[in-house]
């Protein structure tokens, strides 16, 4: 069974209440349940972690490295666009990393168009709502298989 870490960033605990035009009404618990279900179907164990504290997120990335996770999915929220500390933590990982966004960050405010993670992740999926997470999981698992 592949071990996948799903990292949810700042303000994601407010999914379902926050800006439904961009994020819909799905909650973080519902997103995680969908990931768990797909993971079980595809032979992957999904662990989810959410924090509003950047240092805690970096520490969880370090822990993922030490645990030897098979892949990391990350929706860092606003940190995507400016957290060089989190970018450097992600660069430590030797497993596939998939950046995920529910909204199309390229169709939003200009500051959201740039990801400081782009150089250290395998790819980015955005704009498909909760499906972005499920596509991201499938992409991570395919990347693991391709690297064998």
N, C-alpha and C positions, 0 to 999 in steps of 0.2 A: 504494500500500500504506500503510495507516494504521500509525503508529508508537505503540505502547502500552508504557508502563512499568509493570511489576508490582513493587511494593515489598513485601518481606517483612520483618517486624519482629523484635523481640527474641525469642529462643528458637526461632524457626522452623527453624533449622538442626537442631533436635532432633526435628522431626516424624518419626514412625515409632517413636520411643522414648519420647517425652514423653506422659504421660497418655492412653493409647490409648482410654480410655472417652470422653473429650471429642473427641479428634482422629483416632481410628482408627490404623491402622498405615501409612498412606501417607507416603512421604517427600517432602521438599521437591523433590528431583529428579523424582519422579513427578508432583507437582503441576505443576511447570514444563513437563514433557513434554506433559501433557494440554493446558495452555494453548497451547503451541507448535503442537500438532496442530490445535486448534480455530482458532487464529489463522490458520494457513495455509489452512484451509478457508474462512474468512471474509474473507480478504484483509488480514490484519493481521500486522505483525511485532511479536513480543513480546520485550521485553528484561526480564530478571528481575534483581533486586538484593536481597540480604539482608545485614543487619548487626545486630549486637547493640549498636551504639554510636549513641546518639541524634544526636549531632552529625554523624556520617557520613550518617545518614538525611536530616537537614535539608540537608546539602550536596548529596545526590543529588537532592532535590526542586528545589533551586535550579538544578542542572544541567539537569533536565528542562525547566524554564522557558526557559532559554537555548537549549536544543536545539529548542524548539517541538514537544514531544511532542503527539500528538493526543489522548491521554487517559492518566490515571494510575489504576491499581488499587492499593489499599493495604490490606494486613492488617498493622497495626502492632502487633498483640498488645496487651500490657498498656499500651503507650504511648497507646493509644486513649483511655484513661480519665483520663490526667493530664498528657500532654505538650503544654503550651500552646506551647512552642517549635516543635514539629512542626506543630501546628495553624496557627501563624502562617506557617510555611514553606509549607504547603499552600495557604493563602489567597493566596499570590503567584501561583499557577497560574491561567491563563486558559482551560485546557482542562477537559473533564469529569473529575471525580474520583469513583470508586466505592469506598466502604469495604466491606471483605469480612471475614467471620469464619466459620470452619468450624463453630464451636459456636453455639448460640443464646445470645448473651450476656445476653439478657433473662430467661433461665431459670436463670441461674447466680448467683454471689454478687452481692450488691447493688452493690458497687463497680464491677462490670462492666456495669451497666445504663446508665450514662451514657457517651456519647462526646463528648469535647471537640471532635471534628472535625465534629460534626453540622451546624453552621452553615455550613461551608465545602465540604462534599461534596454531590454531586448526589443521592446516595442510599446506603443501607446494605443489604447482603445478608448474612444470617446464618442459621446453623442447618442448612445442607444439606451439610456436609462439603466434600469436594472440589468438589462441584457448585456451591457458593457462588462459587468462582473462575470457573467456566465461565459461570454466570449473570451474574456481574459483567462479564466480557468482552463478552458479548452486550449488556448494558445500556449499557456505555460506547460500543460501536459504534453502537447505536441512538440514543444521545444526540448523538453526532457527526452522524449523518444528519439528525436533527431540527433541528439548529442551522444547517443549510445554507440 
